[in-house]
């Protein structure tokens, strides 16, 4: 097992007290995980301060404490390391504790408001098909080559990430593709990772409950690229008006992708319909099974990463042409009898919802209805609630406003805030059905043959969180069950 002073090599302590030659059995930032010989890193979180649990960790056997503020009473036999930022130290020490795994794997981080999961998942599938053993860290699933683990956060804590990278390295993985959320960047959960490159998809209105201002949200995203060193790459969406901003201060090699302007990776959509996309990518025409302009951007980003990592472009395009995206991202279901098309999508921001609805409206047949079922999550950015309702009503024939994950909030109050953004004509196009299961069933019951139903906001999620309790709830299950019932 590692020695404490060895895993402190790349941090600069403010002050040290005690024996740093002690053996460390493990690292933790949750005092409940502390055990004999462990090192507890006291991190100040958004909900609690790890410094309040130092005594508890010591009582459970911790022999090393990493903290930003020294406790008033120091215990004998315990090493104390005071640092400027415990969250950063957690990542750097975890990197050393697990043997610097990201030095042995090409880790690519994908950040942006929309498209992270699809881009990361497609990269994982592509490189596996190219013959590599790969890792995936995403909202939906984590993969260690062919082993699947359920993901609990967009980006896990720093210690968990390095532990997973260690297992990827031990399994022989050569590449890992990782969603990098703005929360993870701001909270230093990616500290200590040696990235081979980074990708920027886009940035839109989201997470202002956390970042408070849009400028701060942009700054946090940009800081990921600012930290990329020489010898890495930064690939950005040149069609996003803030795409080039991401490259301003990076030392990484700068690359762009675009459907509209000159770029390192240039694409053009020739056909976009319910059978997929036909595109010109890097002067080669290719057919893809994925649908919509937003997926055209995701495919360009994936192709760009593969090219920057030295893969053959024709082989990459051949594999990409047969791939599907991530679960809960524009997943389609067809009612057998009435041929009603159901679409499940994770869109939970105004811009993402606009993209999905615009794609559907481009593809649907004249005279066929588009019915959208949409809610907004509780304990999240309240300013987007009226916008989500507006978008749903403006771009659909009928919008059904319903509960998403209300969490600690009253779902009726969330719906009140959504409805507050609607004009009188928009209200006439909307229904309010708080029970999400009933909302989906009503959408199916009012749909006519050939109509399209979009159920947006939850995507791959298999639960609904109400008053701190997670209940099993899967939009996909309810939609398909309702289709089956209607056909009997």
N, C-alpha and C positions, 0 to 999 in steps of 0.2 A: 504493500500500500504506500501511497505517496507521503512524503514528508512535508509538513506545513510550509517550511521556508522555500521548498522547491516549487510549490504551486503559487507562491507569492512573487516569483521571479519578475513577472511583468507588471506588477502593481507598485506604486510608490506610496508606502504608508506615511501618514502624518505622524504617527507615534506607535511604538510597539512595546508591549510589556509581557513578560513571560517567556516560556521556552518554545521557540519556533522550530525546534528539532523534533517535535512530537509527530507521531504518525497520525494521519488523518484517514478515518475509515469511510467518510462520506461527506458530502456537502448538502446543506439544506437552507432554504429561506423560510420554511414553515416549521415553527418550533415543534409541531406535532410529529414531524418526521425526524426530529433529533434523536440520536442514539449514542451509545458508548463510543467515544473517540471521534465523534463527528465535529465538523466545523459549522457553526451557525452564522449565517450572514444576515444581519439585521437591516432590512430594506424598508424604506419609508414608502408605503403604497398609497393608493388613492383612498382606500377604505380603512386601513390600519397601519400602524407603525411597528415594524419588527423589533425596535428597541424596547418596546413594552414587554416582550416575551423572552428577553435574554435570560432572566433568572429561571424561567420554565425550561428553556433549552439546556441550561447547565444542570438542572435537577434531573434531566433525562439522560445525562451522560456526556453532553458536549464538553470538549476540552479546548476548543478554540472559538473565539468570538471575533467577527469582523463587523465593525460598526462605524458610524459617522461621529457619534458622540460617546465618549467613554462613560460607563456607568459610575455612579458615585461610590459604590462599594465594589472592589475588585476581589474576586475569589482566588484563593491559593490553588495552584495546580491548573489554572486556566490561562491560556495565552490570549491576549487582547491585541487586535490590530485595528488601529483607527485609520480610516481612509476618508478621502474627500467625498466619494460617491460609492455607496455600498452596492448599488445596482450594477454599476460598471464593473466593480471588483468581482461581483458574482460571476459575470460572464467570462472575465479574464482568468479567474481562478478555476472555473469549471473547465475551460479550454485546456489548462495545464493538467488538472486532475485526471481528465479523460484521455490524456496523451496527444493533445493537439489534433483532433480528428479532421478538422476542416483543412489541415495542411495536406491531407492525403486524399481528399475528395474535392472535385470541382463543384462548389456550391454557388448556385445562381439564385439571387433574390428578386422577387417580382413584387413591385409596389404600385399603388394607384388606387383609385376609388372602386372602379369596376374592372372586371376581367382577370383579376389575380388568380382566382381558383381555376378558371378554364385554362389560362396560359400555363400555370404550373402543372396542371394535370396533363395537358397535351404534351408538354415537354417530357414529363415522366414516361408517358406511353410511347412517345417517339423514340426516346433514347433506349428504352427497354427493347423496342422493336429493332433498333439498330444493333442490338447485341450486347449492350452494356447492362450491368447491374446498377440499379438506381434507387435513390431515396426520394420520397415526396413528403413535404410538410405542408398541409393545407387545411382549410376550414373543414372540409368534408372528411378526409381520411389522411392518415399518415401511412406511408409504405416504407418498408425496409426490404427492397427487392420484391419478392412475391408475397411477403407477409403484410397483412393489413392491420392497422390499429386505428380505432375510432379517435378522431380529433376532438378535443374539448374546448380549445380556443383557436382563434385565427393564428396566433403565434403563442406557443407555450412559454413558460418562464425560462430564463437563461440556462439554468442548470439542467433542466429537462431537455432542452435543445441540444446541448453538448453531449449529454448522455445518449440521446438518440443518434447523433452524428457518430458517436463512438461505435454504437451497434451497427450502423450502416457500414462504417469502415471495416469492422470485424467480419461483416457478411460479404465483403469484397466489392462494395459499391464504389464506383468511380465518379458518379455524379449525384448531386442532390438538388432538387428544385423546391424552392421555399417561398410561400406567401409571406410578405413582410408588411404587416399592418402599421398604420401611423401610431397606434398605441404602443406597439412593440418597439418602434424606433424611439419614441419619446421616453419610454420606461427602460430603455437600454437592454431589452430582452435579447437583442442580437449582438450584444457586446462580446468580443473575443472571437467572433466568427471571421475566418479568412474567406471573403467572397471572391469568386472568380469573375463575377460580373453582376450587374444589376439591370433590371428592366422597369421602365415607367410606362404604364398603360394610359392613364388619364387621371384627371382630378375634377371632381364635382362636389356639390353640396352634400356633406356627410360628416358625422362625428363632431358637430359643433357643440354638442352637449359636453364633450370632453375638451376639445381644443379652443372653444369659446369664439374664436374668430377664424374666418377663412384664410386670412394671411398667415396665421399661426399654423393652420393645417398644411398650407403649402410649404412653409418653412421647415416643418418637421419632415415632410416627404423629401424635400430637397436635401436635408442633412444626411440622408442615407447615401446619396450620390457624392456629397461633399467628402465623405469619409472613405470612399473607394480609392485605393492607392494606385500607383503606377503598375502597369502589368495586368490590369483588369480591364473590363469593358463596361461602358454605360450605354444602353440602348434605349432611346426614348421615342415616343409617339410625336412626330413633328406636326401632326394635324391638330393636336391639342394645343390650345393657345398658351399653355404653361409648360409645354413639353421641353422647349429649348432652355427654359429657366433652370430645369433640373441639371443641365450640363454646364452651367456657368462656372462653377468653382471646382469641378471634379478633376482629379489627376488621371482618371481612367481614360482609356481610348474612347473617343466619342463617336457614336453611331446613331442613325435615325431610321425610322420606318414611316411610310406614308402611303395614303391612297390619293392624295391631292397635290402634293408639292414634291420637288426633287428631294431624294433621300438616299441613304445608303442601301436600304431595302425598299424598293418601289413596288407597289401593287396596283392593280386596277380590277374592279369588279365588272365582269362582262354579263353575267346572269346571276339573279338572286331570286330563288323561288323555293317552294316547299320540298323540292328534291335536293336542294343544296346550293352551293356557290360555284360558279365558274369564274376563275380569276387568272389574270396574268401576274405572275410573281417572278421578279428578277428575270423578266423577258421570256418566261416559260409559262404556257397555258396549262392550267390544272383544274380538275373538278374536285370539290370537297363536299362531304356529306353534311357539314354544318351549315346553318342557315343564318342570314342576316349580316348587315354591314358591321355590326359590333364584333361578330365572329371573324369577319375578314381582317379586322385589326388584330384580334387574338392570334390568328393564323400567321399573319405577317411577323408578329413579335416572336412566335415560336420558330418560324423559319429563320429569322434573323439571328437568334441565339445559336441555333444549330450551325449556321454558316460561320458565325464568329468562333465557335468551338471546333471548326475545321472539318465539319461533315460534308459529304458529297451532296450537292444541291438536288440532283435528280433522284437520288435515293430518298432524301428527306421528303421531297414533294410526293413521291410515290407512296410513302408510308402515311404522310399526313392526309392524303386524299381519302383514306379509308377509316380515319379515326373519328370517334365521337367525343364530345366534350365531357365536362364533369356532371355528376348527378345533380339534378335540380336546376340545371341551367338550360333553359329552352327545351325541356323534355316534352315530347309530344305523345299523346294518347288519342286513339280514334274509337268513338262509339260504334260498335259493329253494325247496328241496324240503321241508325239515323246519320251516320257519318259526321257526327259532331266532333270537331277537333278540339281536344283539351291540351293546354300548354301549361306546364308548371315551371315557374321561373323564380329565382331568388331575388329579383329586382326589388330593392327596398330603399332606393333613393329616387328622387324625382328624375334625374338624368337617366338612370338605368331603366326606369319604367318607360320614359319617353322612347328610349332606344328599342325596347322590346315591342312596344305598341306600334312604333313607326314601321318596324320590320313586318309585323303582322298585317298592318294596313297596306303595305306594299304588295303583299302576297295574296290577300283574300280576294275572293270572287265578288264581283258586283252583286249587291242585293243581299249579301249574307251579313248577319249581325256579328259584332264583336262585343262580348260581355266580359267585363273585368271584375274579378273579386280581389279586393285589396284592403289591407289594414296597416297600422303603424305600431311599432313596438313601444312598450312602456319604458320609462326610465332612460329614454334616449332623446336625441335631438327633437325638440317639440316644434321648432320652426319649420320643419319640412312637412308636418302633418297636413296643413291646408294645401300645400303644393302638391302632395301626393294625390289628394282628392281631386284637385283641379285637373291634373294630368290625366287621371283615370277617366274623368267625365269628358274632357275635351277630345280625347282620342279614342273613345269607345262609344258604342251605341247605348250601352247600359253599364253602369258601374254599381257594384254592390259593396258598400263599405262595411267592414266587419272587424273582428278582433284579430290581432296578430299574436304576439307574446306580450300581454299587458303587464307582466311582471308585478311590481308592487302597486301599479296604478289601477284606477277604476276604468275598465274598458269603455264605459259609457262616456266618461270625460274625454278620453282619447278621440272617440268618434265625434263628440261635440266640437273638438278643435279641428278635426278634419273637415267637418261640414261648414265650419265658419269661413272657409276659403271659397265656398261655392256661390256662384251667382244663381239667380232664380231659375234661369233655363237649365243650368247644370244640375240643380237640385231635382228638377223634374226628370232628369235622366238617371237619377240615383235611387238606390234602395239602401236602407240601413237595417242590417241583420247582424246583431252582435255575435250570436253563436256561429262560429266559423264553419262548423260541419253543416249547419242548416243553410248558410250562405252558399256553399258549394252546391248543395242539393237543389236550391232554388235556381241557381244559375243553369244547372243542367235541365231543370224542368221547363224553363222558359225558352231554352234554346230550340231552334228549329233545325231540321236537317241541313247540313252544310255550314252551320254557324261555327264560330270559334269562341271558346271560353279560355280566358287567361286567369290562372290562379297565381297571384304574385305575392312575393314578400318572404316566404319561408323556404321555398325550394327543397333542398335536401333534408331539412330538419325533420326529425321524427318525434317531436314533442311540442307541447304548448305550455309555456310557463305562466302560471297564475298564482299570485300571492306567495311567491317563493317556492312553489311546488311544480315540478315538471310532470305533466301528464302525457301519455302516449298520444301523438297526433301526427299524422302523415298526410299531407295534401294529396299525394299520389295515390295512397290507398283509398281515400275517400272518393276521389274523382273516379277511379276505376270501378270501385264498388257501386257507385251511383250509376255509372254507365251500364253496368251489368243489370242492375235493378230495372232501369228504364227499358231495357231490351227484352225483359221477360213478359 
